[in-house]
């Protein structure tokens, strides 16, 4: 009988305990913090047009995040989550994908969505939950979704998208359509049971999925080092589940792009799940509900600001003579004006009509849903001063 050497265990006669904490996985870095390329590093195949599109998207997201944090502070929107300092992770990876690949994000992947073509108006419509919002105002701000761009709607519960990505990728494998799924999450989400179930299933069934962990140093206020895990981060877990694994500098857009490009090839051509751990830093608070000064120092933030992915990429482009300081400044000003204009327009658009609440839940609204809607309308009519915008539209008002 033939022996399966792959699963044949080595026999020892004395106890040997392996110390997993001693395992250290290296980090791929191509672009140094000053914008120069490491000697001997091989740049990914990125032409000027692609590079400038990636840079353009990074600038847009930086402006969007800064402006919408300010809008939340002004009381114009209720909540916001920034990807400040993590733009290279989402944009560099999205650029390496096929437009037909599915993206399942957590809540810092606005860069991937913008790269796919989500417009500034669409971002604003979702953030203000107006009647043009693709989600019909049913989601919190920053919970984007767009079927046309193969971007699965973001969910609030932590890590639920990870097993969903495994299942979706299994379907892609069955369809043999040459597509894969990329799933983003933070190192904090990797402490959820869903993470382990998803990676184990993906490894066993060999599905075309890329798990992209943004290790940004904090799960809200809990630091990764010493309080989230005892081993060498998240990457060793991929090795433990028997899948291809790589760690990259998440602030180096070239390293992210190259790793994702190779991961996609493994996923699509060999049905191999891949885990990418991108080492980065959350330069803003966890959300607008968070004050990071309570758990980290200004010096720590300053040290990471020196590794800013946008400044690093801009320095490279200028050295390459694909961009000038003036180009960058003019582009930044143009995008800032576009964001401000879209914001002012979106906040004037009314919320979805109240009747939209029960549409799309079932093909035909059930009697129970219709009854509940009428009860809600009666409540609003009774207390119109508490619902001024809605009260004016429930009895034949503009729709």
GIDADA-V684733 format. One line per field, one symbol per residue. ss: DSSP state (A for helix, B for strand, O for the rest). phi: phi as a letter, one per 20 degrees, with the letter a starting at -180 (. if undefined). psi: psi as a letter, one per 40 degrees, with the letter a starting at -180 (. if undefined). A space follows every 10 residues. Layout:
# GIDADA-V684733
ss: ???
phi: ???
psi: ???
This chain:
# GIDADA-V684733
ss: OOOOAAAOOO OOOOOOOOOA AAOOOOBBOO BOOOOOBOOO OOOOOOOAAA AAAAAAAAAA AAAAAAAAAA AAAOOOOOOO OOOOOOAAAA AAAAAOOOOO OBBBOOOOOA AAAAAAOOOA AAAAAAAAOB OOOOOOOOOO OOOOOBAAAO BBOOOOOOOA AAAAAAAAAA AAAAAOOOOO BBBBBBOOAA AOAAAAAAAA AAAAAOOOBB BBBBBOOBBO OBBAAAAOBO OOOOAAAAAA OOOBBBBBBO OOAAAAAAAA AAAAAAAAAA OOOBBBBBBO OOOOOOOOOO OAAAOOOAAA AAAAAOOOAA AAAAAAAAAA OOOOAAAAAA AAAAAAAAAA AAAAAAOOOO BOOAAAAABO OBOOOOAAAA AAAAAAAAAA AAOAAAOAAA AOOOOOOOO
phi: .fdeffdeef ecdcgceeef fefcefdfcd dffeneegfn fefffcefff fffffgffff fffgffffff fffeneceab cedgndffff fffffeeefe fedddebcdf ffffffpfef ffffgffele feffelmedf gmefabffdl cfgfdfgfmf ffffffffff ffffflemdc cdcdaeffff effggfffff ffffeldfcd edeeednbdl defffncdbe eemeggffff emcfbbdcff edffffffff ffffffffed ldfcddddeb befefgbfed cfffcbefff fffeffdgff ffffffffff mebcgfgfff ffffffffff fffffffeff fgfgffgdem fcgcgfgfff ffffffffff ffcffecgff gfdecnfgc
psi: hihgddehhh hieihhhhgd eehhhihhhd hideeihhhe ihiighiddd dddddddddd dddddddddd dddeedidii hifheedddd dddddeiide ihhhicfffd dddddeehid dddddddefa eehdefeeii iegiihddef hhhiidhhed eddddddddd dddddfefii hhhiiiddde eidddddddd ddddegigih hhhggedhgb ehidhdedie agaddddddd efihiihihe ehdddddddd ddddddddde fhiihhhhha hgdaidaeei heeeeiiddd dddddeehdd ddddddddde feiidddddd dddddddddd ddddddeehi iiiddedeie didhhidddd dddddddddd ddgddefddd deeegeii.
